[in-house]
Amino acid sequence: MQDFRVETFLTACRTMNYTRAAEELRITQPAVSQHIAHLERVYGARLFEYRGKRLSLTPEGRMLRDALSVMVHDEALLRNRIAAAASGALVELAVGMTLTAGEYLVAAPLAEYLARHPEYRAAVRSGDTQELLGLLDAGTIDCAFVEGFFDKSSYAWNVYRSERFVCVCAPGHKFARYPQTLEDMLDEHVLVREPGSGTRAVLEHALAARNLTVDGFRRTSEVESLNVIKAFAERDLGIAFLYEAAVRREVAAGTLRVVELDGFDVRHDISFVRLPDSAFEAEFRLLFEELTARAPA
């Protein structure tokens, strides 16, 4: 069973702030320090260190975090499985999804999976990539489909599918100059997701490869909702860079059009992520294989 000091340690790992960890756990900050100090004595190594005024994990702390995260998650999952078997209740499957992955790529295959496996009930959480990884580390979710960048050495992962990233606009949009290259788009008003979203990260990465930034556009508007971005673009309030899967219906209906740009051939992976070395890895692999087999074309 989980030691209360392990919970303190993992909360401190997630918040990287003893004060915030104490607030979340509803204990005092000295108690957090005492719990960490106890674990440092048990394992014979410093787990946290300050670099300037910034708290960070030591290499030993990262090793312990990774191992304990898996152990805590597996214990919670095991309790859930045993309770379900004893009572005949449904087994909960906690899945995280970023916005594009959830709405356009995973929802339908997951619904079909649940229909084929009535012993499961799904608890679905949405968020940006970093939020979902935090929930995964905390054991709140079992796995996640993410579109953003992440440290692949810290997780078990597979590519669910690779999606094309495209520029879209209203069918009758008048460009400031003929749209031939990405640089030609800098005179436009661009609609972007908020910092932290996977879609925003992919755009920033593609721009950086050409020594450009989001701030280089004539005008930028941040919109947290993907559907609002599409609605604004359809009404010619700006252009947008989105995954092709997210605009396939609008392009087919003629309310948006894809702007093909020379040298802009950007694809990005949607990844299926879970904690490494889990005792339930075989179960997660079967989930991945069944969802992949029925993923939209």
Secondary structure as UniProt FT lines:
FT   HELIX           4..15
FT   HELIX           18..25
FT   HELIX           29..43
FT   STRAND          48..51
FT   TURN            52..53
FT   STRAND          54..57
FT   HELIX           59..87
FT   STRAND          91..97
FT   HELIX           99..100
FT   HELIX           101..106
FT   HELIX           107..116
FT   TURN            118..119
FT   STRAND          120..126
FT   HELIX           129..137
FT   TURN            138..139
FT   STRAND          143..146
FT   HELIX           152..154
FT   STRAND          156..169
FT   TURN            171..172
FT   HELIX           182..187
FT   STRAND          189..192
FT   TURN            195..196
FT   HELIX           198..208
FT   TURN            209..211
FT   HELIX           214..216
FT   STRAND          219..222
FT   HELIX           226..234
FT   TURN            235..236
FT   STRAND          239..243
FT   HELIX           244..253
FT   STRAND          257..259
FT   STRAND          266..274
FT   TURN            276..277
FT   TURN            279..280
FT   HELIX           281..293
//
